[in-house]
Amino acid sequence: MALSWFQELSFLSKAAVVVGTSASLIGGTYILYKRLAVSGTAGPGESTRADLVAMTANPEKRVLVLGLDGAGKSSLLKCLSHQEGDGKLEPTEGFNVMCIQAKNTTLNVWEVGGTKNVRSYWDNFLQGTELLVFVVDSADEVRFPEAKEELHKLLKDGRLEKVPLLVVANKQDLPGAKKGGAFLASLDLVLPLKGRDVHLLEVSSSAEKKSANMSEVLDLMSVLSKN
C-alpha cells in the first residue's frame, strides 16, 4: 500500500517530487516524517506533462532501498531515473524520495542513508513497504559481514514479512566483484527463501559513467512490487 500522503498530493505537488526530495534526519526532522511531510529541495524535473498524468493514473507501490554507505544506492537511483551523472555523489545523510514510472506502475522509492548513525532510523521506514531493495558493493568483501548483519536484521522484522526482496550486487565493473552463488553465500542467503520472493541482480551503476542492466532492474522492481 502506497503512503496516503503521496496519493493525496495535488498534481503540481506530485510533479515537485518526481525527481527527488531529500531531508536530514538530524534533531526534530523525524517529527516531520511522522506527520507525513517531506522536507527538502526538489531539483528541476525532466518529466513531461504526459508522464505526470500517467503518474496520477497508475497504481502506486512503495519501494524501500537500503544498504551500507558506499554501496551505490544513490547512483543506482540516478541511473534508474535517467538523471545525468555529475561526478562522485556524497553519502546520503538522510533520505531521498523519488517517483519512477515503470510498466504502468508508479514506484514511490524511498532511499535511506546507510552510514552507521543513519541506520538506526531504518526501523522508522519499514511500515507499508511493498518491495525491499538491498544494495551491496559486490567488490567490497571486507564489508560483507556488516552488510549481511544488517540485511538479516531486516528480514527478521515482522513488518517486512513476505515482502519481496531484490538484492542488487552493485559495482560489478570493479576488480574482485563477487557474483552469483559466491555473492549470495557471503550474505548467508540460500535461495529460495521460505515465504519470500527473492531475486539477485548484478549491475554496474556509477554517477560517472554509463551503467549496465538498469532496464532489467527497473522491470524487476515493477514486477516484484506487485507480488
C-alpha positions in Angstrom: 0.0 0.0 0.0 1.5 3.3 -1.1 1.7 6.1 1.5 -1.6 8.0 1.6 0.2 11.4 1.9 1.6 11.0 -1.6 -1.7 9.9 -3.1 -3.4 13.0 -1.7 -0.8 15.4 -3.2 -2.1 17.8 -5.9 -1.0 17.4 -9.5 1.7 20.1 -9.1 2.9 18.8 -5.8 3.5 15.4 -7.2 5.4 17.0 -10.1 7.8 18.5 -7.5 8.6 15.1 -6.1 9.2 13.3 -9.4 13.0 14.0 -9.4 13.5 13.6 -5.7 13.4 15.2 -2.3 15.9 14.8 0.5 15.7 15.5 4.2 18.1 15.4 7.1 17.4 13.0 9.9 19.0 15.3 12.5 17.1 16.6 15.5 13.4 17.1 15.0 13.2 16.3 11.3 11.8 12.8 12.1 8.7 14.6 13.6 8.1 16.0 10.1 8.3 12.4 8.7 5.8 11.2 11.2 3.5 13.9 10.0 3.9 12.5 6.5 5.6 15.6 5.2 8.8 15.7 3.2 11.3 18.5 3.8 13.9 19.4 1.3 14.6 20.8 -2.1 13.4 19.4 -5.4 15.6 19.7 -8.4 14.5 20.6 -11.9 12.4 17.8 -13.4 12.7 16.4 -16.9 9.2 14.7 -16.8 6.7 15.8 -19.4 3.0 16.5 -18.6 2.1 13.2 -20.0 4.5 11.5 -17.5 2.8 13.3 -14.7 -0.7 12.4 -15.9 0.4 8.8 -16.1 1.8 9.0 -12.6 -1.6 10.1 -11.1 -3.4 7.3 -13.0 -1.1 4.3 -12.4 -1.2 2.2 -9.3 1.5 3.3 -6.8 3.9 1.0 -5.0 6.2 1.8 -2.1 9.8 0.6 -2.6 12.4 0.9 0.2 16.1 1.0 -0.9 18.6 0.2 1.8 22.3 -0.8 2.1 25.5 0.3 3.7 27.1 3.6 2.9 29.1 3.5 -0.3 27.1 0.6 -1.8 25.9 2.9 -4.6 22.2 3.4 -3.7 22.1 7.0 -4.9 24.0 6.2 -8.1 21.6 3.4 -8.8 18.5 5.6 -8.4 20.0 8.3 -10.5 20.6 5.8 -13.3 17.0 4.4 -12.9 15.5 7.9 -13.2 17.7 8.8 -16.1 19.3 11.7 -14.3 22.7 12.7 -15.7 25.7 11.9 -13.6 27.7 14.8 -12.3 30.7 13.1 -10.7 31.0 11.4 -7.3 28.0 11.5 -5.1 28.1 12.3 -1.4 26.7 9.6 1.0 23.0 10.2 1.8 22.8 11.5 5.3 19.0 11.5 5.5 16.6 10.1 3.0 15.6 10.7 -0.6 12.2 10.2 -2.2 11.8 9.6 -5.9 8.9 8.7 -8.2 9.8 6.5 -11.1 7.5 5.2 -13.9 7.8 1.6 -14.7 5.5 -0.7 -16.7 2.3 1.2 -15.9 3.3 1.4 -12.2 4.4 4.4 -10.2 7.2 3.4 -7.9 7.5 5.6 -4.9 11.1 4.9 -4.0 12.5 5.7 -0.6 16.2 5.6 -0.2 17.6 5.9 3.3 21.3 6.6 4.0 23.5 3.7 5.1 26.0 5.4 7.4 26.0 3.8 10.9 24.3 6.7 12.6 21.5 6.8 10.0 20.9 3.1 10.0 19.3 3.5 13.5 16.5 5.2 11.7 15.8 2.4 9.1 13.2 1.0 11.5 11.0 4.1 11.0 10.7 3.5 7.3 9.7 -0.2 7.1 5.9 0.0 7.5 4.0 -0.2 4.3 7.0 -1.4 2.2 5.9 -3.4 -0.8 9.4 -4.2 -2.1 12.7 -4.1 -0.3 15.8 -3.4 -2.4 19.1 -4.1 -0.6 22.2 -2.8 -2.4 25.7 -4.2 -1.8 29.1 -3.2 -3.1 30.0 -6.5 -4.5 33.7 -5.6 -4.7 34.0 -4.6 -1.0 34.5 -8.0 0.5 35.7 -6.5 3.8 32.2 -5.1 4.5 30.2 -8.2 3.5 29.8 -9.3 7.2 28.4 -5.9 8.0 26.0 -6.0 5.1 24.9 -9.5 6.0 24.1 -8.5 9.5 22.0 -5.5 8.5 20.2 -7.5 5.8 19.2 -10.3 8.2 18.0 -7.8 10.8 15.6 -6.5 8.2 14.5 -10.0 7.1 13.6 -10.8 10.8 11.3 -7.8 11.1 7.6 -8.7 11.1 6.7 -5.6 9.1 8.7 -7.0 6.2 7.3 -10.5 6.4 6.7 -11.9 2.9 7.8 -8.6 1.3 9.7 -9.4 -1.9 13.5 -8.8 -1.7 15.7 -7.6 -4.6 19.4 -7.9 -3.8 21.5 -5.8 -6.0 25.1 -6.8 -6.4 26.4 -3.4 -7.4 29.8 -2.3 -8.9 30.3 -5.4 -11.0 32.7 -3.5 -13.1 35.2 -3.3 -10.3 38.0 -5.9 -9.9 37.2 -8.7 -7.5 33.5 -8.2 -7.6 31.6 -11.3 -6.3 29.0 -12.9 -8.4 26.2 -15.4 -8.2 26.4 -18.1 -5.6 29.6 -16.8 -4.1 28.0 -13.4 -3.5 24.8 -14.9 -2.0 26.9 -17.1 0.3 28.7 -14.1 1.6 25.4 -12.7 2.7 24.2 -16.1 4.1 21.4 -16.2 1.6 20.3 -19.7 0.4 17.6 -19.5 -2.3 14.8 -20.0 -2.4 13.9 -18.4 1.0 10.8 -19.8 2.6 7.9 -17.4 2.4 9.7 -14.7 0.5 10.3 -14.0 -3.2 14.0 -13.2 -3.6 15.9 -12.1 -6.7 19.5 -11.2 -7.3 20.7 -8.8 -9.9 24.3 -8.0 -10.8 24.7 -4.4 -12.0 27.2 -1.6 -12.5 25.9 1.8 -11.5 28.0 4.8 -11.4 27.4 8.6 -11.2 30.4 9.0 -13.5 29.9 6.5 -16.4 27.2 4.6 -18.2 25.6 1.9 -16.2 24.6 -1.6 -17.2 21.4 -3.6 -16.6 19.4 -0.6 -15.4 16.3 -1.5 -17.5 16.4 -5.0 -16.0 16.5 -3.6 -12.5 13.5 -1.3 -13.2 11.4 -4.1 -14.8 12.1 -6.4 -12.0 11.2 -3.7 -9.4 7.9 -3.2 -11.1 7.0 -6.9 -11.2 8.1 -7.7 -7.7 6.3 -4.7 -6.2 3.0 -6.2 -7.5 3.5 -9.6 -5.9 
